[in-house]
Amino acid sequence: MTEEQEAELAALKPKAQRTQKTKEKNAKYYQELRAAVDRVVVLEELAGRGS
């Protein structure tokens, strides 16, 4: 690897790490959101049966 390539890698690495962390954070958020939506559906079904 040339010095130029090493410098480029050093410059890009933090951005790549931030992007990866953002993707992980978004995935967790959407997983939690989906779980909440699923729970609402279950609770609404239970409420409907109780009536």
Backbone as JSON Lines, residues from 0, in Angstrom:
{"i":0,"aa":"M","n":[0.86,-1.17,0.0],"ca":[0.0,0.0,0.0],"c":[0.9,1.24,0.0]}
{"i":1,"aa":"T","n":[0.57,2.17,-0.85],"ca":[1.39,3.38,-0.95],"c":[1.05,4.33,0.2]}
{"i":2,"aa":"E","n":[1.9,5.31,0.4],"ca":[1.64,6.3,1.45],"c":[0.35,7.06,1.16]}
{"i":3,"aa":"E","n":[0.12,7.32,-0.12],"ca":[-1.1,8.03,-0.52],"c":[-2.33,7.2,-0.17]}
{"i":4,"aa":"Q","n":[-2.27,5.91,-0.43],"ca":[-3.39,5.03,-0.11],"c":[-3.59,4.93,1.41]}
{"i":5,"aa":"E","n":[-2.51,4.88,2.16],"ca":[-2.6,4.83,3.61],"c":[-3.24,6.11,4.16]}
{"i":6,"aa":"A","n":[-2.88,7.24,3.58],"ca":[-3.45,8.52,4.0],"c":[-4.95,8.56,3.66]}
{"i":7,"aa":"E","n":[-5.28,8.06,2.49],"ca":[-6.69,8.02,2.08],"c":[-7.49,7.12,3.02]}
{"i":8,"aa":"L","n":[-6.93,5.97,3.35],"ca":[-7.58,5.04,4.28],"c":[-7.78,5.7,5.64]}
{"i":9,"aa":"A","n":[-6.78,6.36,6.13],"ca":[-6.86,7.03,7.43],"c":[-7.94,8.11,7.41]}
{"i":10,"aa":"A","n":[-8.09,8.79,6.29],"ca":[-9.11,9.84,6.18],"c":[-10.52,9.25,6.07]}
{"i":11,"aa":"L","n":[-10.66,8.12,5.41],"ca":[-11.98,7.53,5.19],"c":[-12.47,6.66,6.33]}
{"i":12,"aa":"K","n":[-11.57,6.11,7.1],"ca":[-11.94,5.16,8.15],"c":[-12.92,5.74,9.16]}
{"i":13,"aa":"P","n":[-12.7,6.94,9.69],"ca":[-13.67,7.48,10.66],"c":[-15.07,7.64,10.06]}
{"i":14,"aa":"K","n":[-15.13,8.06,8.81],"ca":[-16.44,8.22,8.15],"c":[-17.12,6.87,8.0]}
{"i":15,"aa":"A","n":[-16.36,5.86,7.63],"ca":[-16.92,4.52,7.47],"c":[-17.42,3.99,8.82]}
{"i":16,"aa":"Q","n":[-16.68,4.27,9.87],"ca":[-17.1,3.81,11.2],"c":[-18.37,4.53,11.64]}
{"i":17,"aa":"R","n":[-18.46,5.83,11.38],"ca":[-19.68,6.59,11.72],"c":[-20.88,6.04,10.95]}
{"i":18,"aa":"T","n":[-20.66,5.75,9.67],"ca":[-21.73,5.21,8.84],"c":[-22.2,3.88,9.39]}
{"i":19,"aa":"Q","n":[-21.27,3.02,9.78],"ca":[-21.63,1.71,10.33],"c":[-22.41,1.87,11.63]}
{"i":20,"aa":"K","n":[-21.96,2.77,12.5],"ca":[-22.67,2.99,13.76],"c":[-24.08,3.52,13.51]}
{"i":21,"aa":"T","n":[-24.21,4.4,12.53],"ca":[-25.53,4.95,12.19],"c":[-26.44,3.84,11.69]}
{"i":22,"aa":"K","n":[-25.92,2.97,10.85],"ca":[-26.73,1.86,10.34],"c":[-27.17,0.95,11.47]}
{"i":23,"aa":"E","n":[-26.27,0.66,12.4],"ca":[-26.62,-0.19,13.53],"c":[-27.68,0.47,14.41]}
{"i":24,"aa":"K","n":[-27.51,1.77,14.63],"ca":[-28.46,2.53,15.44],"c":[-29.84,2.55,14.77]}
{"i":25,"aa":"N","n":[-29.86,2.78,13.46],"ca":[-31.12,2.79,12.72],"c":[-31.79,1.42,12.75]}
{"i":26,"aa":"A","n":[-31.0,0.36,12.6],"ca":[-31.55,-0.99,12.61],"c":[-32.2,-1.28,13.96]}
{"i":27,"aa":"K","n":[-31.53,-0.89,15.04],"ca":[-32.08,-1.1,16.37],"c":[-33.36,-0.3,16.55]}
{"i":28,"aa":"Y","n":[-33.37,0.95,16.1],"ca":[-34.55,1.8,16.21],"c":[-35.74,1.16,15.47]}
{"i":29,"aa":"Y","n":[-35.52,0.73,14.24],"ca":[-36.62,0.16,13.47],"c":[-37.08,-1.17,14.03]}
{"i":30,"aa":"Q","n":[-36.16,-1.93,14.62],"ca":[-36.53,-3.19,15.27],"c":[-37.44,-2.9,16.48]}
{"i":31,"aa":"E","n":[-37.07,-1.9,17.27],"ca":[-37.89,-1.52,18.42],"c":[-39.24,-0.96,17.97]}
{"i":32,"aa":"L","n":[-39.23,-0.18,16.91],"ca":[-40.47,0.38,16.38],"c":[-41.4,-0.74,15.91]}
{"i":33,"aa":"R","n":[-40.85,-1.7,15.2],"ca":[-41.64,-2.83,14.7],"c":[-42.22,-3.63,15.86]}
{"i":34,"aa":"A","n":[-41.43,-3.82,16.92],"ca":[-41.91,-4.54,18.1],"c":[-43.06,-3.78,18.75]}
{"i":35,"aa":"A","n":[-42.97,-2.46,18.8],"ca":[-44.04,-1.65,19.37],"c":[-45.31,-1.77,18.54]}
{"i":36,"aa":"V","n":[-45.17,-1.72,17.23],"ca":[-46.33,-1.85,16.34],"c":[-46.97,-3.23,16.53]}
{"i":37,"aa":"D","n":[-46.16,-4.27,16.6],"ca":[-46.68,-5.62,16.81],"c":[-47.41,-5.72,18.14]}
{"i":38,"aa":"R","n":[-46.87,-5.09,19.17],"ca":[-47.5,-5.12,20.5],"c":[-48.84,-4.39,20.47]}
{"i":39,"aa":"V","n":[-48.93,-3.28,19.77],"ca":[-50.2,-2.56,19.65],"c":[-51.25,-3.45,18.99]}
{"i":40,"aa":"V","n":[-50.85,-4.17,17.97],"ca":[-51.79,-5.06,17.28],"c":[-52.32,-6.12,18.25]}
{"i":41,"aa":"V","n":[-51.41,-6.71,19.03],"ca":[-51.82,-7.73,20.0],"c":[-52.77,-7.14,21.03]}
{"i":42,"aa":"L","n":[-52.42,-5.98,21.56],"ca":[-53.27,-5.36,22.58],"c":[-54.63,-4.96,22.02]}
{"i":43,"aa":"E","n":[-54.67,-4.5,20.79],"ca":[-55.95,-4.15,20.16],"c":[-56.81,-5.39,19.96]}
{"i":44,"aa":"E","n":[-56.17,-6.51,19.59],"ca":[-56.92,-7.76,19.44],"c":[-57.5,-8.21,20.77]}
{"i":45,"aa":"L","n":[-56.7,-8.09,21.84],"ca":[-57.18,-8.46,23.17],"c":[-58.31,-7.54,23.61]}
{"i":46,"aa":"A","n":[-58.22,-6.28,23.31],"ca":[-59.27,-5.33,23.66],"c":[-60.55,-5.66,22.91]}
{"i":47,"aa":"G","n":[-60.42,-6.08,21.67],"ca":[-61.57,-6.43,20.86],"c":[-62.27,-7.68,21.38]}
{"i":48,"aa":"R","n":[-61.53,-8.63,21.89],"ca":[-62.1,-9.86,22.42],"c":[-62.81,-9.63,23.74]}
{"i":49,"aa":"G","n":[-62.3,-8.68,24.51],"ca":[-62.87,-8.41,25.82],"c":[-64.2,-7.69,25.77]}
{"i":50,"aa":"S","n":[-64.49,-7.07,24.64],"ca":[-65.71,-6.27,24.54],"c":[-66.94,-7.15,24.39]}
